[in-house]
């Protein structure tokens, strides 16, 4: 057991040294042990995992992060991540987790996003962020209009052959395809709306998602 412990510590130490030597993360911009411990305390990640997430973040624009470890990356830069590229809600995810709501992020916001969407995050946390992602207009309810956008994002590859950006998504919603989305959205609201107010509250959503098989497994991003 001592050999295993020593081997793990050595592996962690070598990875940390590699992190300090990385071209995109010189020692001047690296996080020290106390900062890594703070990140560990504030997220669902270990220090080792924090280092891995930081490497992935820095790889999106090495020069910018080399100059300033607290630099903000644009939504377009972050969308280069392969793990996000395949997610139909990729833009909404970034908008929800960014402080200004436009999808641009610094490392701390990126780390928080990856932590909350990791397999280690509890079910209730995932449900809370899923609700925010589906609540497109941010009014605290999932309306018929919100659901139309959710349904369109889930079905758009088969409809358009590609993923749409925000402006393109509005155009699709405004055309004749909206008729189909209307009927599906109404049916979903009827099934989930427990107080019959025509909208899905967080409690309605939580009740529905806790009974949804595979929700927790599907609602995650692993770097």
C-alpha positions as a Markdown table, in Angstrom:
| # | Residue | x | y | z |
|---|---|---|---|---|
| 1 | Unk | 0.0 | 0.0 | 0.0 |
| 2 | Unk | 2.9 | 2.3 | 0.7 |
| 3 | Unk | 4.2 | 1.7 | -2.8 |
| 4 | Unk | 0.9 | 2.6 | -4.3 |
| 5 | Unk | 0.7 | 5.8 | -2.2 |
| 6 | Unk | 4.2 | 6.9 | -3.2 |
| 7 | Unk | 3.4 | 6.1 | -6.9 |
| 8 | Unk | 0.3 | 8.2 | -6.8 |
| 9 | Unk | 2.0 | 11.1 | -5.1 |
| 10 | Unk | 4.9 | 10.9 | -7.6 |
| 11 | Unk | 2.4 | 10.9 | -10.5 |
| 12 | Unk | 0.6 | 13.9 | -9.1 |
| 13 | Unk | 3.9 | 15.7 | -8.6 |
| 14 | Unk | 5.1 | 15.0 | -12.1 |
| 15 | Unk | 1.8 | 16.2 | -13.5 |
| 16 | Unk | 2.1 | 19.4 | -11.5 |
| 17 | Unk | 5.6 | 20.0 | -12.7 |
| 18 | Unk | 4.5 | 19.4 | -16.3 |
| 19 | Unk | 1.7 | 21.9 | -15.7 |
| 20 | Unk | 4.2 | 24.6 | -14.6 |
| 21 | Unk | 6.3 | 24.0 | -17.6 |
| 22 | Unk | 3.5 | 24.1 | -20.2 |
| 23 | Unk | 4.0 | 26.6 | -22.9 |
| 24 | Unk | 0.6 | 28.0 | -22.3 |
| 25 | Unk | 0.9 | 28.1 | -18.5 |
| 26 | Unk | 4.3 | 29.4 | -17.3 |
| 27 | Unk | 5.0 | 29.4 | -13.6 |
| 28 | Unk | 4.1 | 33.1 | -13.4 |
| 29 | Unk | 0.5 | 32.3 | -14.4 |
| 30 | Unk | 0.2 | 28.9 | -12.7 |
| 31 | Unk | -1.9 | 28.3 | -9.7 |
| 32 | Unk | -0.1 | 27.5 | -6.5 |
| 33 | Unk | -1.0 | 24.7 | -4.0 |
| 34 | Unk | -3.1 | 26.9 | -1.8 |
| 35 | Unk | -5.2 | 28.1 | -4.8 |
| 36 | Unk | -5.6 | 24.5 | -6.0 |
| 37 | Unk | -6.8 | 23.5 | -2.5 |
| 38 | Unk | -9.3 | 26.3 | -2.6 |
| 39 | Unk | -10.6 | 25.2 | -6.0 |
| 40 | Unk | -10.8 | 21.6 | -4.6 |
| 41 | Unk | -12.9 | 22.9 | -1.7 |
| 42 | Unk | -15.2 | 24.9 | -3.9 |
| 43 | Unk | -15.8 | 22.2 | -6.6 |
| 44 | Unk | -16.4 | 18.5 | -7.0 |
| 45 | Unk | -12.9 | 18.1 | -8.3 |
| 46 | Unk | -9.6 | 17.0 | -6.8 |
| 47 | Unk | -6.5 | 19.1 | -7.3 |
| 48 | Unk | -5.3 | 16.8 | -10.0 |
| 49 | Unk | -8.6 | 17.2 | -11.8 |
| 50 | Unk | -8.5 | 20.9 | -11.5 |
| 51 | Unk | -5.1 | 20.9 | -13.2 |
| 52 | Unk | -6.5 | 18.8 | -16.0 |
| 53 | Unk | -9.4 | 21.2 | -16.5 |
| 54 | Unk | -7.0 | 24.2 | -16.5 |
| 55 | Unk | -4.9 | 22.5 | -19.2 |
| 56 | Unk | -7.9 | 22.0 | -21.4 |
| 57 | Unk | -9.0 | 25.6 | -20.8 |
| 58 | Unk | -5.6 | 27.0 | -21.6 |
| 59 | Unk | -5.3 | 24.9 | -24.8 |
| 60 | Unk | -8.2 | 26.9 | -26.3 |
| 61 | Unk | -6.1 | 30.0 | -26.5 |
| 62 | Unk | -2.5 | 29.3 | -25.2 |
| 63 | Unk | -1.1 | 32.8 | -26.0 |
| 64 | Unk | -3.9 | 34.7 | -24.2 |
| 65 | Unk | -3.7 | 32.5 | -21.1 |
| 66 | Unk | 0.1 | 32.7 | -21.1 |
| 67 | Unk | -0.2 | 36.5 | -20.9 |
| 68 | Unk | -2.9 | 36.4 | -18.3 |
| 69 | Unk | -4.1 | 33.4 | -16.4 |
| 70 | Unk | -7.4 | 35.2 | -15.6 |
| 71 | Unk | -8.1 | 36.1 | -19.2 |
| 72 | Unk | -11.6 | 35.7 | -20.5 |
| 73 | Unk | -12.1 | 33.4 | -23.4 |
| 74 | Unk | -14.9 | 34.1 | -25.8 |
| 75 | Unk | -17.9 | 31.8 | -26.3 |
| 76 | Unk | -16.5 | 30.9 | -29.8 |
| 77 | Unk | -13.2 | 29.9 | -28.3 |
| 78 | Unk | -14.8 | 27.7 | -25.7 |
| 79 | Unk | -17.0 | 26.0 | -28.2 |
| 80 | Unk | -13.9 | 24.6 | -29.8 |
| 81 | Unk | -14.0 | 21.9 | -27.1 |
| 82 | Unk | -15.0 | 18.6 | -28.7 |
| 83 | Unk | -17.0 | 17.6 | -25.6 |
| 84 | Unk | -19.2 | 20.7 | -26.1 |
| 85 | Unk | -19.4 | 20.5 | -29.8 |
| 86 | Unk | -21.7 | 17.5 | -29.8 |
| 87 | Unk | -24.1 | 18.9 | -27.2 |
| 88 | Unk | -27.2 | 20.5 | -28.7 |
| 89 | Unk | -27.4 | 22.9 | -25.7 |
| 90 | Unk | -23.8 | 24.0 | -25.9 |
| 91 | Unk | -24.6 | 27.7 | -26.4 |
| 92 | Unk | -27.2 | 27.8 | -23.6 |
| 93 | Unk | -24.8 | 26.0 | -21.3 |
| 94 | Unk | -22.2 | 28.6 | -21.7 |
| 95 | Unk | -24.7 | 31.4 | -21.4 |
| 96 | Unk | -26.0 | 30.0 | -18.1 |
| 97 | Unk | -22.6 | 29.5 | -16.5 |
| 98 | Unk | -21.0 | 32.8 | -17.7 |
| 99 | Unk | -21.3 | 35.7 | -15.3 |
| 100 | Unk | -22.5 | 38.2 | -18.0 |
| 101 | Unk | -24.7 | 35.7 | -19.8 |
| 102 | Unk | -23.0 | 35.9 | -23.2 |
| 103 | Unk | -21.0 | 32.7 | -22.9 |
| 104 | Unk | -17.6 | 34.3 | -22.4 |
| 105 | Unk | -15.7 | 32.8 | -19.4 |
| 106 | Unk | -12.5 | 33.0 | -17.4 |
| 107 | Unk | -11.0 | 29.9 | -15.9 |
| 108 | Unk | -13.0 | 30.0 | -12.6 |
| 109 | Unk | -16.3 | 30.2 | -14.4 |
| 110 | Unk | -15.2 | 27.4 | -16.8 |
| 111 | Unk | -14.1 | 25.3 | -13.8 |
| 112 | Unk | -17.4 | 25.8 | -12.1 |
| 113 | Unk | -19.3 | 24.8 | -15.2 |
| 114 | Unk | -17.3 | 21.6 | -15.6 |
| 115 | Unk | -17.7 | 20.8 | -11.9 |
| 116 | Unk | -21.4 | 21.2 | -11.9 |
| 117 | Unk | -21.8 | 19.1 | -15.1 |
| 118 | Unk | -19.4 | 16.4 | -13.9 |
| 119 | Unk | -20.4 | 12.9 | -12.9 |
| 120 | Unk | -19.6 | 13.9 | -9.3 |
| 121 | Unk | -22.3 | 16.6 | -9.1 |
| 122 | Unk | -25.4 | 15.6 | -7.2 |
| 123 | Unk | -28.7 | 15.0 | -9.0 |
| 124 | Unk | -30.4 | 18.1 | -7.5 |
| 125 | Unk | -27.6 | 20.3 | -8.7 |
| 126 | Unk | -27.9 | 18.9 | -12.2 |
| 127 | Unk | -31.7 | 19.4 | -12.2 |
| 128 | Unk | -31.3 | 23.0 | -11.1 |
| 129 | Unk | -28.9 | 23.9 | -13.9 |
| 130 | Unk | -31.0 | 21.9 | -16.5 |
| 131 | Unk | -33.9 | 24.1 | -15.4 |
| 132 | Unk | -31.9 | 27.2 | -16.0 |
| 133 | Unk | -30.7 | 26.0 | -19.4 |
| 134 | Unk | -34.3 | 25.2 | -20.5 |
| 135 | Unk | -35.6 | 28.5 | -19.1 |
| 136 | Unk | -34.5 | 30.5 | -22.2 |
| 137 | Unk | -36.0 | 33.9 | -21.2 |
| 138 | Unk | -34.9 | 33.6 | -17.5 |
| 139 | Unk | -38.3 | 34.3 | -16.0 |
| 140 | Unk | -38.1 | 31.4 | -13.5 |
| 141 | Unk | -40.6 | 29.2 | -15.4 |
| 142 | Unk | -40.3 | 26.9 | -18.4 |
| 143 | Unk | -43.0 | 28.2 | -20.8 |
| 144 | Unk | -44.4 | 26.9 | -24.0 |
| 145 | Unk | -42.0 | 29.2 | -25.9 |
| 146 | Unk | -39.1 | 27.8 | -23.9 |
| 147 | Unk | -40.1 | 24.2 | -24.6 |
| 148 | Unk | -40.3 | 25.0 | -28.3 |
| 149 | Unk | -36.7 | 25.9 | -28.3 |
| 150 | Unk | -35.7 | 22.9 | -26.2 |
| 151 | Unk | -37.5 | 20.6 | -28.6 |
| 152 | Unk | -36.0 | 22.2 | -31.6 |
| 153 | Unk | -32.5 | 21.9 | -30.2 |
| 154 | Unk | -33.1 | 18.2 | -29.5 |
| 155 | Unk | -34.4 | 17.5 | -33.0 |
| 156 | Unk | -32.5 | 20.0 | -35.1 |
| 157 | Unk | -29.8 | 17.5 | -36.4 |
| 158 | Unk | -32.6 | 15.5 | -38.1 |
| 159 | Unk | -34.3 | 18.6 | -39.3 |
| 160 | Unk | -31.4 | 20.7 | -40.6 |
| 161 | Unk | -28.4 | 18.3 | -40.8 |
| 162 | Unk | -26.4 | 20.6 | -38.6 |
| 163 | Unk | -26.4 | 22.5 | -35.3 |
| 164 | Unk | -27.8 | 26.0 | -35.4 |
| 165 | Unk | -26.6 | 29.2 | -33.7 |
| 166 | Unk | -28.8 | 31.5 | -31.7 |
| 167 | Unk | -29.9 | 33.7 | -34.7 |
| 168 | Unk | -30.6 | 30.7 | -36.9 |
| 169 | Unk | -32.5 | 29.0 | -34.1 |
| 170 | Unk | -35.0 | 32.0 | -34.0 |
| 171 | Unk | -35.5 | 31.7 | -37.7 |
| 172 | Unk | -36.5 | 28.0 | -37.5 |
| 173 | Unk | -38.8 | 28.7 | -34.6 |
| 174 | Unk | -40.5 | 31.4 | -36.6 |
| 175 | Unk | -41.3 | 29.2 | -39.6 |
| 176 | Unk | -43.9 | 26.5 | -40.2 |
| 177 | Unk | -42.0 | 24.0 | -38.1 |
| 178 | Unk | -43.3 | 25.8 | -35.1 |
| 179 | Unk | -46.7 | 24.2 | -35.6 |
| 180 | Unk | -45.2 | 20.8 | -34.7 |
| 181 | Unk | -43.3 | 22.2 | -31.7 |
| 182 | Unk | -46.4 | 23.8 | -30.4 |
| 183 | Unk | -48.3 | 20.5 | -30.1 |
| 184 | Unk | -45.3 | 18.7 | -28.5 |
| 185 | Unk | -44.7 | 21.6 | -26.1 |
| 186 | Unk | -48.4 | 21.7 | -25.0 |
| 187 | Unk | -48.3 | 17.9 | -24.3 |
| 188 | Unk | -45.1 | 18.2 | -22.2 |
| 189 | Unk | -46.6 | 21.0 | -20.2 |
| 190 | Unk | -49.8 | 19.1 | -19.6 |
| 191 | Unk | -47.8 | 16.1 | -18.3 |
| 192 | Unk | -45.5 | 18.1 | -16.0 |
| 193 | Unk | -47.6 | 21.1 | -14.9 |
| 194 | Unk | -48.8 | 20.0 | -11.5 |
| 195 | Unk | -50.7 | 23.2 | -10.6 |
| 196 | Unk | -52.3 | 23.8 | -14.0 |
| 197 | Unk | -50.9 | 27.3 | -14.5 |
| 198 | Unk | -49.8 | 26.6 | -18.0 |
| 199 | Unk | -46.1 | 26.6 | -17.2 |
| 200 | Unk | -43.5 | 24.3 | -15.6 |
| 201 | Unk | -42.1 | 25.6 | -12.3 |
| 202 | Unk | -38.9 | 24.4 | -10.8 |
| 203 | Unk | -40.8 | 22.1 | -8.5 |
| 204 | Unk | -42.7 | 20.7 | -11.5 |
| 205 | Unk | -39.5 | 20.2 | -13.3 |
| 206 | Unk | -37.7 | 18.6 | -10.3 |
| 207 | Unk | -40.6 | 16.2 | -9.8 |
| 208 | Unk | -40.5 | 15.1 | -13.5 |
| 209 | Unk | -36.7 | 14.8 | -13.7 |
| 210 | Unk | -36.3 | 12.7 | -10.6 |
| 211 | Unk | -38.5 | 10.1 | -12.3 |
| 212 | Unk | -36.7 | 10.4 | -15.6 |
| 213 | Unk | -34.5 | 7.4 | -16.3 |
| 214 | Unk | -31.0 | 8.3 | -17.4 |
| 215 | Unk | -31.3 | 12.0 | -16.8 |
| 216 | Unk | -28.3 | 12.2 | -14.4 |
| 217 | Unk | -26.1 | 10.1 | -16.6 |
| 218 | Unk | -27.0 | 12.1 | -19.8 |
| 219 | Unk | -26.7 | 15.5 | -18.2 |
| 220 | Unk | -22.9 | 15.6 | -17.8 |
| 221 | Unk | -19.8 | 16.6 | -19.6 |
| 222 | Unk | -16.5 | 14.8 | -19.0 |
| 223 | Unk | -13.2 | 16.3 | -20.2 |
